[in-house]
Amino acid sequence: MKNSMIGLVTLLPTPNYLINIPVKLFEYMAAWIPVIASDFPLWREIVKGNNCGICVNPLDPKEIAKAIEYLIEHPDEARKMGENGRKAVIEKYNWQNEEKKLLKLYSELLN
């Protein structure tokens, strides 16, 4: 990952992927790497919501290639997306925040 310019998370739209988020997405974000991700609602919320990459139709190789080309041809924007992803991981998508949510859920389930 150290030498990567772009992180690809273009999984196919199977039921499992539509409702789960791959760890790889957050690994790329934490590594300051802009992502190209499948355009699933949950993933779009993270990627577009944090301006850390581009969402594409994972069944369209031309769209994926176009997104790769765009990030290569716009290195300043790609760098900014990488920075945004890193910032999002530090501020939102980390164990300290998720721990609070999990403990709250446990508390609600036990009461």
C-alpha positions in Angstrom: 0.0 0.0 0.0 3.0 2.3 0.7 3.6 2.9 -3.0 -0.1 2.9 -4.1 -1.7 5.9 -5.7 -5.3 4.7 -5.6 -7.2 2.1 -3.6 -9.7 -0.1 -5.4 -12.7 -1.5 -3.6 -14.9 -2.5 -6.5 -16.7 -5.5 -5.1 -19.7 -6.8 -7.0 -23.3 -6.0 -5.8 -24.0 -9.2 -3.9 -26.4 -9.0 -1.0 -23.6 -9.3 1.6 -21.5 -6.5 0.1 -24.5 -4.2 -0.1 -25.0 -4.1 3.6 -21.4 -4.4 4.8 -18.3 -2.2 4.6 -15.0 -3.8 3.8 -12.1 -3.1 6.1 -9.9 -2.5 3.1 -11.9 0.8 2.4 -10.8 2.1 5.8 -7.3 0.8 5.4 -6.9 2.8 2.2 -8.4 5.9 3.9 -6.1 5.6 6.9 -3.1 5.3 4.5 -4.0 8.6 2.8 -5.0 6.8 -0.4 -8.0 8.1 -2.5 -10.4 5.3 -3.1 -12.5 4.1 -6.0 -15.4 2.2 -4.5 -18.5 0.4 -5.6 -21.4 2.8 -5.7 -23.5 1.1 -3.0 -25.6 3.4 -0.8 -23.7 2.7 2.4 -20.3 3.0 0.7 -21.4 6.1 -1.2 -22.3 7.8 2.1 -18.7 7.2 3.4 -16.8 8.0 0.2 -18.8 10.9 -1.1 -19.8 12.1 2.3 -16.1 12.5 3.2 -14.9 13.4 -0.3 -12.2 10.7 -0.1 -12.7 9.1 -3.5 -15.0 8.2 -6.4 -17.9 5.8 -6.5 -18.4 3.7 -9.6 -20.6 1.0 -11.0 -18.5 -2.1 -10.2 -20.0 -3.9 -13.3 -18.7 -1.2 -15.7 -14.9 -1.6 -16.4 -14.9 1.6 -18.5 -16.3 3.6 -15.6 -13.7 2.2 -13.3 -10.9 2.9 -15.8 -12.2 6.5 -16.2 -12.1 7.0 -12.5 -8.5 5.7 -12.3 -7.5 8.0 -15.2 -9.2 10.9 -13.5 -7.3 10.5 -10.3 -4.0 10.0 -12.1 -4.6 13.1 -14.2 -5.6 15.2 -11.2 -2.9 14.5 -8.6 -3.8 17.5 -6.4 -7.4 16.4 -6.1 -6.3 12.8 -5.5 -4.0 14.0 -2.7 -6.8 16.1 -1.2 -9.1 13.0 -1.3 -6.4 11.0 0.5 -6.1 13.6 3.1 -9.9 13.7 3.6 -10.0 10.0 4.0 -7.3 10.0 6.6 -9.0 12.8 8.5 -12.3 10.9 8.4 -10.6 7.8 9.9 -9.0 9.9 12.6 -12.2 11.8 13.5 -15.0 9.3 12.8 -14.2 5.8 11.7 -12.1 4.5 14.6 -12.4 2.2 17.6 -12.9 5.0 20.1 -16.1 6.1 18.3 -17.3 2.6 17.4 -16.7 1.5 21.0 -19.2 4.1 22.3 -21.8 2.9 19.7 -21.3 -0.7 20.6 -21.5 -0.2 24.4 -24.7 1.9 23.9 -26.2 -0.9 21.8 -25.3 -3.5 24.5 -26.8 -1.2 27.2 -30.0 -0.9 25.2 -30.3 -4.6 24.6 -29.8 -5.4 28.3 -32.4 -2.9 29.5 
